[in-house]
Amino acid sequence: MVEMLINKYSFTMIGLTVLLAQACMPSATNEGGGGNGGAGGVPGSAGQSGSGGNAIGGTTVAAGGTTVAGGTTVAGGTTVAGGTTVVGGATVAGGSVVTGGSVVTGGSVVTGGSVVTGGSVVTGGSAVTGGTTVTGGMTTASTSTGSGSGCPGVAIVPDATGHVPINSVGINGNWFYYSDCVDLKNVNCSAQTQPPSTTSFPNTNGKMCTTGSTGKSATGWGAGIALELNDTGGQQPYNATSHGVKGFCFLLSGTKLPAGTGIRVAFTTKNNNDNPYFEQEIAMGQHTVLFTDTGFGQATWETKETWDPTTIILLQFQIPAAPPTPVPWDFCIEGLTAITQ
């Protein structure tokens, strides 16, 4: 028994001597460097020191039956191997994180069952893909209208220059500004500040906006903005009937409409350019103009013409003049749709 105790003591002293000698020897690596020294059984690697355990050949054995070998740590049922971490049954691999059963892979995020992929957004079960916006059940393609007006029907969306590419109901054309300045040869006629010219009409965050004031000429009739419905080699007749279009919906926004008269939502046709059918709108907000509305028709001063929805040329938003008093305006058309039901 005495001999065994002596041998055990000798072995312990030899081990301590070796450890002290190793601690005093110069090394190519700093103590605690590389994987950093661990505390309470956390490993030191390649000869680095970890406290609360003995380091032998880069392998650390921690107390309590927990084993650390070759840089791999197993503690309390949690396994870390080759840089991959498993915590509480959840797996983290290659930098991707899994938490509470939700999966994140390659930068895509899944939260509460909703899926976001490649920068597209899905909210409340509605899908938005490739820049297309879905709001309240209404689909708008190519460019956001910026309105969220909720108008039903087929969205008529201009690009940055005011051009509307052909859509599912065959509408395609350009927005433009017009006025009585052509007739009045630019004398005492209407003047606009937006759009900045008569040759281009920029889309302002999905809104087609216009500002200006009518002139003082006694023969001035005003100004307006318009959309071609069928620009295929020039302004051609648009057949609303064959495309199932029964009218249009839009949001009228801005700060000023012509006092008393508001604006006229008018439709010129192939055989009726000067006496169009129209409906008058005198307040801001969402408006629906149907060809069957009781308020849709011609004014008393117009020459009577038969309404023909198969040959529509333009959809116009007219600002009537009141000479010699200038009539200012500042409004936008947004969220425009073609009503098909």
CORLIN-V855113 format. One line per field, one symbol per residue. ss: DSSP state (H for helix, E for strand, C for the rest). psi: psi as a letter, one per 30 degrees, with the letter a starting at -180 (. if undefined). burial: I if it has 9 or more other ideal C-beta (glycine too) atoms within 8 Angstrom, else O. Layout:
# CORLIN-V855113
ss = ???
psi = ???
burial = ???
This chain:
# CORLIN-V855113
ss = CHHHHHHHHHHHHHHHHHHHHHHHCCCCCCCCCCCCCCCCCCCCCCCCCCCCEEEECCEEEECCCCEEECCEEEECCEEEECCEEEECCEEEECCECEECCEECECCEEEECCEEECCCCCEECCEECCCCCEEECCEEECCCCCCCCCCCCCEECCECCCCEECCCCCCCEEEEEEEECHHHHCCCCCCEEEECCCCCCCCCECCEEEEEEECCCCCCCCEEEEEEECEECCCECCECCCCCCCCEEEEEEEEEECCCCCCEEEEEEECCEEEEEEEEEECCCEEEEEECCCCCCECCCCCCCCCCCCCCEEEEEEEEECECCECCEEEEEEEEEEEECC
psi = eeeeeeeeeeeeeeeeeeeeeeffkklfkkkfacgkklkhfkkklhflkklglkjjhfkkjllggkkkkhfkkkkhfkkkkhfkkkkhfkkkkhfkkkkgfkkkkhfkkkkgfkkkkhflkkkgfkkkkhgkkkkhfkkklekkfgehfgklakkjjlafggkjlkafggkkakklkllgfeeghgjhlkklfklflffljkjjhgkjkklaklafkfgkfballlkkfiiihljlkkjeefggkfalklkjlafklkkefblkjljklegiefhlklkkkgllakkkjkfgkfgjallfflkklkkjffhkekjkjkjklikgkkjlljllklgklkkf.
burial = OOOOOOOOOOOOOOOOOOOOOOOOOOOOIOOOOOOOIIOOIIIIIOIIIIOIIOIOOIIIOIOOOIOIOOIIIIIOOIOIOOOIOIOOOIOIOOOIOIOOOIOIOOOIOIOOOOOIOOOIOIOOOIOIOOOIIIIOOIOIOOIOIOIOIIIOIIIIIIIOIIIIOOIOIIIIIIIIIIIIIOOIOOOOIIIIOOIOOOOOIIIOOIIIIIOIIIIOIOOIOIIIIIIIIIIOOOOIIIIIOOIOIIIIIIIIIIOOIIOOIIIIIIIIIOOIOOIIIIIIIOOOOIIIIIIOIOOIOIOOOIOOIOOIIIIIIIIIIIIIIOIOOOIOIIIIIIIIIIIIO
